[in-house]
Amino acid sequence: MKVVTVAGPPSSGKTSVILKTIQTLGLPKESVGVVKFDSLTSFDNLRYNEYGIKNQTGFAGKTCPDHFFVSNVEDAVSWGKKQNFSLLITESAGLCNRCSPYINGILSVCVIDNLSGVNTPRKIGPMLKYADVVVVTKGDIVSQAEREVFAFNIREVNSKAAILFVNGITGQGSFLLAKYFREAMDIETLKDRKLRFTMPAAICSYCTGETCIGDNYQMGMLRKMEFDDE
């Protein structure tokens, strides 16, 4: 079974890109599955159901969404194996710009929205920096100059990734992305594989439920700013 991880900011078009790429691959629908990791709510399962794609959705709730992803991705692969999928796509909400859900040896795709601003690639962090492929959506709505500046900023952050412009409505560009999906590694398990980037080392009183503000309530790993008094 091939495993692909697709991550990106909310509403960047991850689900649309995934569906168009599945269509382009031309695989039997029963041989493809999607596991969606999100924070609070998602309606993407309705779209996957409409296309006849088996899917599972998990919500992180009060837990960091990327920690939630890593804690459950091995079980997701086990589910995919039991379903006899030839391709399993794990979709991460990517809400923490400090995290990266990517795993060594697993094709990692970052989807970002060209409408989010030309400086967005410099703000996303490891989720973009450690991706194998960066997919840019909604590029048809901006000018050619804006697309080129956006792509330049992506290369400044991640010079090794392939940059693809994919239209989530028409599917234009999904043929190239499907090529990378076909070349993804076949795996049996994720056991003993390693993340490409460490998760945040931050356990503080607020992580464990504290709601009061003030130094007396702040314990654990903290990071303070230095303010200029002048």
N, C-alpha and C positions, 0 to 999 in steps of 0.2 A: 504494500500500500504506500502510495506517495502521500506525503504530508506537506502542506503549505500553510504558512502563517501570514495573515493579512491584518495589518494594524493601521491606525490613522485616527485623526481627530474626529469627533462626532460630526455627522452630516457631510463628511468629505466625499461620500459616494462609494464606500467600501462594498456594500451589499450589491449595488448596481453593477459595479465592476466585476464582482465575483460571478453574478448571474450571467452577464454577457460573456465572460470567459468560459464558463461551463458550457454555454451554448456553442461557442466557437470550437471547443474541444471535441464536441460531438460524441461524448461518452454516453452510454446508457444511463438514464437518470438514477436507476437503482444502484449504480456503481459509484455514486458520488454522495458525500455527506458533508454537512457543515455544522460546526459547533461554535455558537456565538457566545462570547463573554462580554457582558455589559455591566453597568453599575446599578441602575434603578429600574429601568423599564426599556422595553424594545418591542417593536411590532414587525421586525424583519422576518420572524417566523411565518407570518402570513404570506409574505412574498415568496419565501422558499416553498411553502406548501402549495402555493398557486402554480409554481413551476414543477411540482412533483419531486422536490429535492428533500430527502430526509434530513432533519436538523434537530439540534438540541440547543436550548438557551439557558445560560446560568447567570445569576445576578450577584454581584459582589456585595451589595448592600453597604454596610459600614466598613467593609474591608477594602484596602487598596485594590483597584481593579486588576493591576498587573500582578500583584501577589496572588490574587485569586486565580488568575490565568495559570501561573506556574504551578499552583497547588493542585490544579485539576486537569492540566493538559495531558498527563499520562493516562488518566482515566478516559479522557476523550479518545485517545488513540486506541485504547482497549475496546471501547465501544465501536469504533470504526472497523477494527479487525473482526469483531463478532458479526458486524453487518456485511462483511465481505466486500467492503468498498475497495475500489482501486485508487481512489483519491479522497483524502480527507482535508478539508479546509478549516482551519481554526481562525476565527475572526475576533480580534481583540478591540475593545473600546478605545484603548490608547489614550486614556484621559490624564495620565500622569506624564508630563513632559520630561521627568527625570528618569523614567523607567524605559526599558526595552524588553518586549516579550520574546525576542528572537533567541533561537537555540542553534548551537553549532551544528552544521550539516543539514539543517532544515531550511528550505527556500523561504526567504523572508521578504515580504512586500509591504512597503509603506505607501499609503494612499493619502495625498494631500490635495486641497482645493485651491485652484488658481485664483479664485475670487477672495481668498482670505487675506491677501496682501502680499506684496513682493518680499517682505522681510520674514514671512512665516517660516520658511525653511531654516532660518537662523534661530528660531525660537523653540523648535520641536525637540531638539536634543537627541539622545541615543536612539529613539524610535526611528529617526531618519538616518542618523549617522551610521548605524550598523545594518541597514537594510541592503539586500542584494539588488532589489529593483525598487525604484521610486516611481509610482504612478501618479500623474498629474491629471486631475479631472477639471471639467468646466473651462478648459482652455479655449473652447470655441467662442466664449462670451467676451474674452479680453482681446486686446490687440496683439499683433505679432511681437511688437517690442516688449510688451509686458510678459509674454510667454518666454522670451529669450532672457529677460532679466531674472525671472523666476527660476528658469533652468540653471542660469549662472550661479544663483545663490544656493541652489541644491548642490551643485558641484563643489562649491566652496566648503560645504559641510561634509559631503560624501563624494569624493572624487572617483570612487570605484564602482558605484552603483550604476546600473542601466536606468536611464530616464525615459519613460514612455508616457505619451499623452493618450489617454483613453477617454472616449465619450461614453458615459454610462447610460445614455438614452439610445444612441444609434449603434453602439458597440464598436465604433471606429477605433482602431488601435488595439483591440482585444486579441487580434490574431498574433501579434508579437508577444503579448503577455502569455497567451496560451502556449507558445513555444517554450517559455521558461517553465511553465507548469509541467509540460511533457518531459522535460529534462530533470525534474526534481528527483531526489534520491528515494528509492524504495527502502522502507524501514520496517522492522518488526516491533520495536519498542523504543521509548525515549529514555528508558532507565540508563543511568550513568552518563547521559549526555549533559553538557554544560550550557548555561546561558552565555550569550555573547557579552553581556554587560551586567554588572551587579545591581541588585535591587537597593533602594535607599536604606541606609542603616539608621533608622530613626524610630526609637521607641521612647515616647515621652508620656507625660500624664494625660495629654489630650488624646493620644492614641488609645488609651485605655478607658476613655469616657469622661474625663474631667471637662467641665464647662466653665468654671470660674476663671476670670482673667486676673493676672497679677503674679509677681515673682514668687509669692508664697505657695502658689499652686503649680509652678512649673518645675518639673523634675524629669530626669532622664536625659536623652540626647537632645540638646538644644543648640540653636545657631542664632546668635544675636547680631544685630546691625550696629555699626559705629556711626553715630550722628555727629556732624560737625557743629559745634556750638558757636562758631563765629558768624 
